[in-house]
Amino acid sequence: MSFDLLAPHYRWMEALCAGGQLQRCRTALLPVIQPPQRVLIYGEGNGRFLSKLCRRFPAAEITVVEASSVMISLARTRLQRAGLADSHVDFIHADALTWQPPAVTYDLVVTCFFLDCFSAAQLRQLVPLIATAATSEAQWLNADFQIAPSGLRRLCSRVIVGFLYAFFRRATQLAADELVDVSPLLAAAGFTRCERHTFVLRLLFCERWQR
Ligand SMILES: C[S@@+](CC[C@H](N)C(=O)[O-])C[C@H]1O[C@@H](n2cnc3c(N)ncnc32)[C@H](O)[C@@H]1O
């Protein structure tokens, strides 16, 4: 799996397919997040969420775990261009499935359109692993795609998500091929959902979980 080839095209493809909706979904809960001291972001991508986070919480110490070196380079460039080069961001070029996070360190965990990259079996290992890095009162911001609950929206979201997996599996060799509901895994890791919003015919959601 690698997003390196896709990374330079990710921004314009997102703009073409979703306009500003993905960014709206990623950042919708930033205003209600309690100011974090240490943030752990998985699969940040090209830095669009990161730059908003740095702007809002300039004192936060941020660790980004990202498997694509090209994405990391794009995120660094984005921070520099936004005048945020002095932000406290540590980029770790690693596979989240094998990288061992420091225990009980972060009071905010962020997974935006990241957990959909993994199969159910992988998530059963990954979510508890990530949770070991969270403090006892940590927040977890999660945004992703979902299949709408019923009706025409359900059909539309099935078609769109099916197309996206077909595309990403081809473009990045992604192993996953369907969305997995991570709610039971987050709950098992001691988190409770506090807030949830949906966007674009309920195709997208963002949630804030709290320990
Ligand atoms: C679908 S993109 C989402 C990017 C961004 N978070 C967003 O909201 O658009 C998934 C990101 O996760 C990264 N990623 C996928 N699998 C990973 C893994 N096993 N370890 C670390 N990063 C991974 C990819 O390189 C990519 O940047």
The ligand as a Gaussian input file, in Angstrom:
#p B3LYP/6-31G(d) Opt

LIG

0 1
 C       -7.405000       8.363000       2.325000
 S       -5.966000       9.236000       2.806000
 C       -6.619000      10.436000       3.929000
 C       -5.713000      11.626000       4.072000
 C       -6.253000      12.730000       4.983000
 N       -6.281000      12.316000       6.380000
 C       -7.602000      13.204000       4.567000
 O       -8.412000      13.523000       5.449000
 O       -7.867000      13.305000       3.360000
 C       -5.211000       8.080000       3.886000
 C       -3.876000       8.571000       4.411000
 O       -3.408000       7.614000       5.368000
 C       -2.094000       7.230000       5.039000
 N       -1.988000       5.819000       5.414000
 C       -2.658000       4.770000       4.877000
 N       -2.293000       3.624000       5.450000
 C       -1.367000       3.957000       6.393000
 C       -0.615000       3.219000       7.331000
 N       -0.706000       1.887000       7.404000
 N        0.210000       3.884000       8.153000
 C        0.318000       5.233000       8.100000
 N       -0.346000       5.999000       7.219000
 C       -1.184000       5.359000       6.375000
 C       -1.963000       7.439000       3.536000
 O       -0.617000       7.595000       3.144000
 C       -2.802000       8.690000       3.337000
 O       -2.058000       9.857000       3.508000

